[in-house]
């Protein structure tokens, strides 16, 4: 069982977070680095509204209510390992 979970943490983000689109993973990675929504939008060349949509999509897919919970879920899935 330990081997299974260590494989999850060593997978690329696309495999560890299959429910998210690449842009959602990009936004989540920046979120995990404590960037504001405005900074994330600017970094990804998005409007503030589109960035908010990505954030809300992440919350819905992870069934969480805030950034902290979504970051914890992503880290548990292997993002940033």
Biopython code that builds the backbone (N, CA, C, O; Angstrom):
import numpy as np
from Bio.PDB.StructureBuilder import StructureBuilder

atoms = [
    (1, "UNK", "N", (0.820, -1.184, 0.000)),
    (1, "UNK", "CA", (0.000, 0.000, 0.000)),
    (1, "UNK", "C", (0.870, 1.256, 0.000)),
    (1, "UNK", "O", (0.514, 2.243, -0.644)),
    (2, "UNK", "N", (1.980, 1.242, 0.694)),
    (2, "UNK", "CA", (2.884, 2.395, 0.725)),
    (2, "UNK", "C", (3.404, 2.700, -0.678)),
    (2, "UNK", "O", (3.549, 3.867, -1.039)),
    (3, "UNK", "N", (3.684, 1.675, -1.466)),
    (3, "UNK", "CA", (4.148, 1.865, -2.835)),
    (3, "UNK", "C", (3.116, 2.568, -3.694)),
    (3, "UNK", "O", (3.454, 3.418, -4.517)),
    (4, "UNK", "N", (1.861, 2.211, -3.498)),
    (4, "UNK", "CA", (0.784, 2.843, -4.263)),
    (4, "UNK", "C", (0.728, 4.336, -3.981)),
    (4, "UNK", "O", (0.663, 5.140, -4.911)),
    (5, "UNK", "N", (0.751, 4.715, -2.710)),
    (5, "UNK", "CA", (0.651, 6.126, -2.370)),
    (5, "UNK", "C", (1.909, 6.898, -2.741)),
    (5, "UNK", "O", (1.817, 8.079, -3.075)),
    (6, "UNK", "N", (3.056, 6.283, -2.696)),
    (6, "UNK", "CA", (4.262, 6.994, -3.120)),
    (6, "UNK", "C", (4.243, 7.222, -4.632)),
    (6, "UNK", "O", (4.791, 8.216, -5.109)),
    (7, "UNK", "N", (3.621, 6.319, -5.392)),
    (7, "UNK", "CA", (3.500, 6.518, -6.834)),
    (7, "UNK", "C", (2.598, 7.694, -7.144)),
    (7, "UNK", "O", (2.864, 8.435, -8.091)),
    (8, "UNK", "N", (1.544, 7.887, -6.377)),
    (8, "UNK", "CA", (0.648, 9.016, -6.591)),
    (8, "UNK", "C", (1.409, 10.321, -6.432)),
    (8, "UNK", "O", (1.231, 11.237, -7.236)),
    (9, "UNK", "N", (2.251, 10.425, -5.413)),
    (9, "UNK", "CA", (2.980, 11.658, -5.159)),
    (9, "UNK", "C", (4.081, 11.914, -6.182)),
    (9, "UNK", "O", (4.553, 13.045, -6.297)),
    (10, "UNK", "N", (4.489, 10.924, -6.906)),
    (10, "UNK", "CA", (5.539, 11.106, -7.899)),
    (10, "UNK", "C", (5.003, 11.296, -9.318)),
    (10, "UNK", "O", (5.779, 11.450, -10.261)),
    (11, "UNK", "N", (3.691, 11.283, -9.468)),
    (11, "UNK", "CA", (3.097, 11.442, -10.787)),
    (11, "UNK", "C", (3.070, 12.912, -11.189)),
    (11, "UNK", "O", (3.035, 13.789, -10.326)),
    (12, "UNK", "N", (3.087, 13.187, -12.479)),
    (12, "UNK", "CA", (2.880, 14.562, -12.928)),
    (12, "UNK", "C", (1.509, 15.050, -12.482)),
    (12, "UNK", "O", (0.603, 14.250, -12.247)),
    (13, "UNK", "N", (1.363, 16.364, -12.369)),
    (13, "UNK", "CA", (0.110, 16.944, -11.888)),
    (13, "UNK", "C", (-1.087, 16.486, -12.713)),
    (13, "UNK", "O", (-2.171, 16.292, -12.162)),
    (14, "UNK", "N", (-0.916, 16.309, -14.013)),
    (14, "UNK", "CA", (-2.029, 15.879, -14.865)),
    (14, "UNK", "C", (-2.560, 14.521, -14.438)),
    (14, "UNK", "O", (-3.765, 14.279, -14.512)),
    (15, "UNK", "N", (-1.691, 13.641, -13.997)),
    (15, "UNK", "CA", (-2.122, 12.326, -13.551)),
    (15, "UNK", "C", (-2.625, 12.365, -12.118)),
    (15, "UNK", "O", (-3.562, 11.646, -11.770)),
    (16, "UNK", "N", (-2.012, 13.200, -11.281)),
    (16, "UNK", "CA", (-2.411, 13.280, -9.882)),
    (16, "UNK", "C", (-3.720, 14.039, -9.722)),
    (16, "UNK", "O", (-4.452, 13.809, -8.759)),
    (17, "UNK", "N", (-4.027, 14.946, -10.655)),
    (17, "UNK", "CA", (-5.229, 15.774, -10.576)),
    (17, "UNK", "C", (-6.048, 15.649, -11.860)),
    (17, "UNK", "O", (-6.273, 16.652, -12.539)),
    (18, "UNK", "N", (-6.497, 14.448, -12.207)),
    (18, "UNK", "CA", (-7.137, 14.255, -13.515)),
    (18, "UNK", "C", (-8.454, 14.997, -13.672)),
    (18, "UNK", "O", (-8.891, 15.244, -14.796)),
    (19, "UNK", "N", (-9.091, 15.353, -12.575)),
    (19, "UNK", "CA", (-10.387, 16.028, -12.683)),
    (19, "UNK", "C", (-10.268, 17.499, -13.074)),
    (19, "UNK", "O", (-11.266, 18.122, -13.435)),
    (20, "UNK", "N", (-9.073, 18.055, -13.007)),
    (20, "UNK", "CA", (-8.861, 19.462, -13.346)),
    (20, "UNK", "C", (-8.311, 19.620, -14.753)),
    (20, "UNK", "O", (-7.571, 18.769, -15.247)),
    (21, "UNK", "N", (-8.683, 20.722, -15.391)),
    (21, "UNK", "CA", (-8.082, 21.054, -16.682)),
    (21, "UNK", "C", (-6.672, 21.580, -16.436)),
    (21, "UNK", "O", (-6.315, 21.889, -15.299)),
    (22, "UNK", "N", (-5.883, 21.681, -17.475)),
    (22, "UNK", "CA", (-4.525, 22.202, -17.321)),
    (22, "UNK", "C", (-4.544, 23.623, -16.764)),
    (22, "UNK", "O", (-3.740, 23.955, -15.893)),
    (23, "UNK", "N", (-5.450, 24.464, -17.255)),
    (23, "UNK", "CA", (-5.535, 25.845, -16.772)),
    (23, "UNK", "C", (-5.952, 25.893, -15.312)),
    (23, "UNK", "O", (-5.470, 26.739, -14.560)),
    (24, "UNK", "N", (-6.839, 24.998, -14.901)),
    (24, "UNK", "CA", (-7.224, 24.932, -13.485)),
    (24, "UNK", "C", (-6.039, 24.494, -12.632)),
    (24, "UNK", "O", (-5.842, 25.004, -11.530)),
    (25, "UNK", "N", (-5.248, 23.546, -13.142)),
    (25, "UNK", "CA", (-4.044, 23.119, -12.403)),
    (25, "UNK", "C", (-3.063, 24.272, -12.292)),
    (25, "UNK", "O", (-2.449, 24.467, -11.243)),
    (26, "UNK", "N", (-2.907, 25.045, -13.374)),
    (26, "UNK", "CA", (-2.015, 26.207, -13.342)),
    (26, "UNK", "C", (-2.480, 27.216, -12.296)),
    (26, "UNK", "O", (-1.680, 27.734, -11.518)),
    (27, "UNK", "N", (-3.778, 27.485, -12.291)),
    (27, "UNK", "CA", (-4.333, 28.432, -11.313)),
    (27, "UNK", "C", (-4.160, 27.906, -9.896)),
    (27, "UNK", "O", (-3.817, 28.662, -8.986)),
    (28, "UNK", "N", (-4.396, 26.623, -9.709)),
    (28, "UNK", "CA", (-4.262, 26.020, -8.389)),
    (28, "UNK", "C", (-2.813, 26.049, -7.910)),
    (28, "UNK", "O", (-2.554, 26.284, -6.730)),
    (29, "UNK", "N", (-1.878, 25.814, -8.810)),
    (29, "UNK", "CA", (-0.457, 25.876, -8.433)),
    (29, "UNK", "C", (-0.090, 27.276, -7.962)),
    (29, "UNK", "O", (0.641, 27.427, -6.984)),
    (30, "UNK", "N", (-0.584, 28.288, -8.639)),
    (30, "UNK", "CA", (-0.314, 29.664, -8.214)),
    (30, "UNK", "C", (-1.038, 29.979, -6.911)),
    (30, "UNK", "O", (-0.520, 30.707, -6.064)),
    (31, "UNK", "N", (-2.228, 29.431, -6.756)),
    (31, "UNK", "CA", (-2.973, 29.603, -5.517)),
    (31, "UNK", "C", (-2.184, 29.011, -4.349)),
    (31, "UNK", "O", (-2.119, 29.594, -3.267)),
    (32, "UNK", "N", (-1.588, 27.845, -4.588)),
    (32, "UNK", "CA", (-0.801, 27.175, -3.547)),
    (32, "UNK", "C", (0.456, 27.954, -3.185)),
    (32, "UNK", "O", (1.018, 27.771, -2.105)),
    (33, "UNK", "N", (0.895, 28.823, -4.091)),
    (33, "UNK", "CA", (2.053, 29.680, -3.819)),
    (33, "UNK", "C", (1.612, 31.010, -3.202)),
    (33, "UNK", "O", (2.400, 31.953, -3.114)),
    (34, "UNK", "N", (0.349, 31.076, -2.776)),
    (34, "UNK", "CA", (-0.226, 32.219, -2.064)),
    (34, "UNK", "C", (-0.361, 33.477, -2.916)),
    (34, "UNK", "O", (-0.265, 34.594, -2.407)),
    (35, "UNK", "N", (-0.586, 33.287, -4.223)),
    (35, "UNK", "CA", (-0.855, 34.428, -5.097)),
    (35, "UNK", "C", (-2.319, 34.820, -4.946)),
    (35, "UNK", "O", (-3.178, 33.966, -4.726)),
    (36, "UNK", "N", (-2.598, 36.098, -5.064)),
    (36, "UNK", "CA", (-3.982, 36.577, -5.018)),
    (36, "UNK", "C", (-4.675, 36.224, -6.332)),
    (36, "UNK", "O", (-4.020, 35.886, -7.318)),
    (37, "UNK", "N", (-6.007, 36.306, -6.335)),
    (37, "UNK", "CA", (-6.757, 36.039, -7.564)),
    (37, "UNK", "C", (-6.328, 36.981, -8.674)),
    (37, "UNK", "O", (-6.201, 36.569, -9.827)),
    (38, "UNK", "N", (-6.104, 38.238, -8.336)),
    (38, "UNK", "CA", (-5.684, 39.215, -9.334)),
    (38, "UNK", "C", (-4.312, 38.854, -9.900)),
    (38, "UNK", "O", (-4.095, 38.960, -11.107)),
    (39, "UNK", "N", (-3.385, 38.430, -9.040)),
    (39, "UNK", "CA", (-2.058, 38.015, -9.504)),
    (39, "UNK", "C", (-2.144, 36.784, -10.406)),
    (39, "UNK", "O", (-1.438, 36.687, -11.410)),
    (40, "UNK", "N", (-3.015, 35.849, -10.037)),
    (40, "UNK", "CA", (-3.183, 34.639, -10.833)),
    (40, "UNK", "C", (-3.719, 35.003, -12.220)),
    (40, "UNK", "O", (-3.227, 34.512, -13.236)),
    (41, "UNK", "N", (-4.727, 35.865, -12.247)),
    (41, "UNK", "CA", (-5.299, 36.296, -13.527)),
    (41, "UNK", "C", (-4.230, 36.945, -14.390)),
    (41, "UNK", "O", (-4.141, 36.671, -15.587)),
    (42, "UNK", "N", (-3.430, 37.793, -13.793)),
    (42, "UNK", "CA", (-2.380, 38.480, -14.546)),
    (42, "UNK", "C", (-1.320, 37.490, -15.028)),
    (42, "UNK", "O", (-0.883, 37.565, -16.176)),
    (43, "UNK", "N", (-0.911, 36.583, -14.177)),
    (43, "UNK", "CA", (0.124, 35.600, -14.541)),
    (43, "UNK", "C", (-0.316, 34.699, -15.685)),
    (43, "UNK", "O", (0.493, 34.312, -16.528)),
    (44, "UNK", "N", (-1.605, 34.368, -15.709)),
    (44, "UNK", "CA", (-2.128, 33.460, -16.736)),
    (44, "UNK", "C", (-2.770, 34.208, -17.900)),
    (44, "UNK", "O", (-3.374, 33.595, -18.780)),
    (45, "UNK", "N", (-2.638, 35.525, -17.902)),
    (45, "UNK", "CA", (-3.221, 36.377, -18.954)),
    (45, "UNK", "C", (-4.723, 36.149, -19.095)),
    (45, "UNK", "O", (-5.239, 35.941, -20.193)),
    (46, "UNK", "N", (-5.405, 36.194, -17.959)),
    (46, "UNK", "CA", (-6.843, 35.995, -17.917)),
    (46, "UNK", "C", (-7.523, 37.248, -17.377)),
    (46, "UNK", "O", (-6.895, 38.075, -16.716)),
    (47, "UNK", "N", (-8.800, 37.374, -17.667)),
    (47, "UNK", "CA", (-9.569, 38.425, -17.007)),
    (47, "UNK", "C", (-9.838, 37.965, -15.574)),
    (47, "UNK", "O", (-9.750, 36.776, -15.270)),
    (48, "UNK", "N", (-10.166, 38.913, -14.701)),
    (48, "UNK", "CA", (-10.470, 38.558, -13.314)),
    (48, "UNK", "C", (-11.668, 37.613, -13.243)),
    (48, "UNK", "O", (-11.701, 36.701, -12.416)),
    (49, "UNK", "N", (-12.649, 37.838, -14.118)),
    (49, "UNK", "CA", (-13.844, 36.991, -14.113)),
    (49, "UNK", "C", (-13.511, 35.546, -14.507)),
    (49, "UNK", "O", (-13.999, 34.606, -13.881)),
    (50, "UNK", "N", (-12.700, 35.372, -15.520)),
    (50, "UNK", "CA", (-12.314, 34.007, -15.937)),
    (50, "UNK", "C", (-11.531, 33.325, -14.825)),
    (50, "UNK", "O", (-11.742, 32.143, -14.555)),
    (51, "UNK", "N", (-10.637, 34.048, -14.184)),
    (51, "UNK", "CA", (-9.863, 33.461, -13.083)),
    (51, "UNK", "C", (-10.806, 33.044, -11.960)),
    (51, "UNK", "O", (-10.638, 31.963, -11.396)),
    (52, "UNK", "N", (-11.789, 33.869, -11.620)),
    (52, "UNK", "CA", (-12.765, 33.504, -10.578)),
    (52, "UNK", "C", (-13.525, 32.251, -10.983)),
    (52, "UNK", "O", (-13.821, 31.400, -10.144)),
    (53, "UNK", "N", (-13.842, 32.137, -12.279)),
    (53, "UNK", "CA", (-14.521, 30.928, -12.755)),
    (53, "UNK", "C", (-13.647, 29.695, -12.545)),
    (53, "UNK", "O", (-14.145, 28.653, -12.118)),
    (54, "UNK", "N", (-12.351, 29.799, -12.840)),
    (54, "UNK", "CA", (-11.444, 28.670, -12.595)),
    (54, "UNK", "C", (-11.430, 28.306, -11.114)),
    (54, "UNK", "O", (-11.492, 27.131, -10.752)),
    (55, "UNK", "N", (-11.349, 29.328, -10.263)),
    (55, "UNK", "CA", (-11.325, 29.083, -8.818)),
    (55, "UNK", "C", (-12.599, 28.382, -8.369)),
    (55, "UNK", "O", (-12.540, 27.411, -7.615)),
    (56, "UNK", "N", (-13.746, 28.864, -8.826)),
    (56, "UNK", "CA", (-15.010, 28.237, -8.450)),
    (56, "UNK", "C", (-15.125, 26.819, -9.003)),
    (56, "UNK", "O", (-15.684, 25.944, -8.342)),
    (57, "UNK", "N", (-14.604, 26.582, -10.206)),
    (57, "UNK", "CA", (-14.595, 25.225, -10.773)),
    (57, "UNK", "C", (-13.762, 24.289, -9.914)),
    (57, "UNK", "O", (-14.153, 23.147, -9.674)),
    (58, "UNK", "N", (-12.609, 24.771, -9.450)),
    (58, "UNK", "CA", (-11.743, 23.970, -8.579)),
    (58, "UNK", "C", (-12.482, 23.619, -7.296)),
    (58, "UNK", "O", (-12.476, 22.467, -6.863)),
    (59, "UNK", "N", (-13.126, 24.626, -6.685)),
    (59, "UNK", "CA", (-13.883, 24.383, -5.455)),
    (59, "UNK", "C", (-14.982, 23.345, -5.686)),
    (59, "UNK", "O", (-15.178, 22.451, -4.862)),
    (60, "UNK", "N", (-15.691, 23.464, -6.798)),
    (60, "UNK", "CA", (-16.779, 22.539, -7.087)),
    (60, "UNK", "C", (-16.265, 21.121, -7.329)),
    (60, "UNK", "O", (-16.842, 20.155, -6.828)),
    (61, "UNK", "N", (-15.189, 20.996, -8.089)),
    (61, "UNK", "CA", (-14.652, 19.665, -8.404)),
    (61, "UNK", "C", (-14.092, 18.977, -7.165)),
    (61, "UNK", "O", (-14.190, 17.757, -7.030)),
    (62, "UNK", "N", (-13.507, 19.756, -6.263)),
    (62, "UNK", "CA", (-12.967, 19.189, -5.021)),
    (62, "UNK", "C", (-14.000, 19.158, -3.906)),
    (62, "UNK", "O", (-13.756, 18.572, -2.851)),
    (63, "UNK", "N", (-15.163, 19.788, -4.130)),
    (63, "UNK", "CA", (-16.218, 19.898, -3.125)),
    (63, "UNK", "C", (-15.666, 20.514, -1.842)),
    (63, "UNK", "O", (-15.821, 19.972, -0.747)),
    (64, "UNK", "N", (-15.014, 21.672, -2.017)),
    (64, "UNK", "CA", (-14.455, 22.420, -0.891)),
    (64, "UNK", "C", (-15.040, 23.828, -0.913)),
    (64, "UNK", "O", (-15.640, 24.250, -1.901)),
    (65, "UNK", "N", (-14.855, 24.543, 0.191)),
    (65, "UNK", "CA", (-15.436, 25.864, 0.300)),
    (65, "UNK", "C", (-14.470, 27.017, 0.235)),
    (65, "UNK", "O", (-14.884, 28.175, 0.174)),
    (66, "UNK", "N", (-13.167, 26.712, 0.247)),
    (66, "UNK", "CA", (-12.220, 27.822, 0.208)),
    (66, "UNK", "C", (-10.879, 27.395, -0.374)),
    (66, "UNK", "O", (-10.635, 26.221, -0.655)),
    (67, "UNK", "N", (-10.012, 28.406, -0.545)),
    (67, "UNK", "CA", (-8.693, 28.178, -1.147)),
    (67, "UNK", "C", (-7.847, 27.217, -0.328)),
    (67, "UNK", "O", (-7.179, 26.344, -0.882)),
    (68, "UNK", "N", (-7.876, 27.374, 0.987)),
    (68, "UNK", "CA", (-7.039, 26.536, 1.850)),
    (68, "UNK", "C", (-7.366, 25.061, 1.679)),
    (68, "UNK", "O", (-6.464, 24.230, 1.577)),
    (69, "UNK", "N", (-8.652, 24.736, 1.648)),
    (69, "UNK", "CA", (-9.049, 23.333, 1.469)),
    (69, "UNK", "C", (-8.639, 22.801, 0.100)),
    (69, "UNK", "O", (-8.191, 21.661, -0.020)),
    (70, "UNK", "N", (-8.792, 23.626, -0.927)),
    (70, "UNK", "CA", (-8.424, 23.164, -2.268)),
    (70, "UNK", "C", (-6.917, 22.957, -2.372)),
    (70, "UNK", "O", (-6.467, 22.022, -3.035)),
    (71, "UNK", "N", (-6.136, 23.813, -1.730)),
    (71, "UNK", "CA", (-4.683, 23.662, -1.726)),
    (71, "UNK", "C", (-4.289, 22.380, -0.999)),
    (71, "UNK", "O", (-3.412, 21.646, -1.455)),
    (72, "UNK", "N", (-4.934, 22.115, 0.126)),
    (72, "UNK", "CA", (-4.625, 20.884, 0.873)),
    (72, "UNK", "C", (-4.956, 19.654, 0.044)),
    (72, "UNK", "O", (-4.188, 18.693, 0.038)),
    (73, "UNK", "N", (-6.094, 19.665, -0.663)),
    (73, "UNK", "CA", (-6.461, 18.537, -1.518)),
    (73, "UNK", "C", (-5.437, 18.335, -2.623)),
    (73, "UNK", "O", (-5.054, 17.205, -2.923)),
    (74, "UNK", "N", (-4.993, 19.433, -3.227)),
    (74, "UNK", "CA", (-4.023, 19.353, -4.310)),
    (74, "UNK", "C", (-2.692, 18.810, -3.801)),
    (74, "UNK", "O", (-2.080, 17.963, -4.452)),
    (75, "UNK", "N", (-2.249, 19.281, -2.665)),
    (75, "UNK", "CA", (-0.996, 18.788, -2.100)),
    (75, "UNK", "C", (-1.092, 17.319, -1.744)),
    (75, "UNK", "O", (-0.140, 16.564, -1.943)),
    (76, "UNK", "N", (-2.245, 16.907, -1.215)),
    (76, "UNK", "CA", (-2.461, 15.493, -0.924)),
    (76, "UNK", "C", (-2.412, 14.643, -2.190)),
    (76, "UNK", "O", (-1.994, 13.486, -2.156)),
    (77, "UNK", "N", (-2.846, 15.233, -3.310)),
    (77, "UNK", "CA", (-2.850, 14.508, -4.594)),
    (77, "UNK", "C", (-1.478, 14.532, -5.282)),
    (77, "UNK", "O", (-1.273, 13.845, -6.282)),
    (78, "UNK", "N", (-0.549, 15.317, -4.749)),
    (78, "UNK", "CA", (0.799, 15.311, -5.317)),
    (78, "UNK", "C", (1.233, 16.584, -6.001)),
    (78, "UNK", "O", (2.348, 16.634, -6.519)),
    (79, "UNK", "N", (0.405, 17.626, -6.032)),
    (79, "UNK", "CA", (0.803, 18.875, -6.658)),
    (79, "UNK", "C", (1.924, 19.498, -5.843)),
    (79, "UNK", "O", (1.828, 19.632, -4.623)),
    (80, "UNK", "N", (2.981, 19.874, -6.535)),
    (80, "UNK", "CA", (4.096, 20.530, -5.870)),
    (80, "UNK", "C", (5.104, 19.587, -5.257)),
    (80, "UNK", "O", (6.010, 20.021, -4.546)),
    (81, "UNK", "N", (4.959, 18.292, -5.525)),
    (81, "UNK", "CA", (5.914, 17.324, -4.958)),
    (81, "UNK", "C", (7.151, 17.258, -5.807)),
    (81, "UNK", "O", (8.072, 16.503, -5.498)),
]
sb = StructureBuilder()
sb.init_structure("model")
sb.init_model(0)
sb.init_chain("A")
sb.init_seg("    ")
for serial, (resi, resn, name, xyz) in enumerate(atoms, 1):
    if name == "N":
        sb.init_residue(resn, " ", resi, " ")
    sb.init_atom(name, np.array(xyz, "f"), 0.0, 1.0, " ", f" {name:<3s}", serial, name[0])
structure = sb.get_structure()
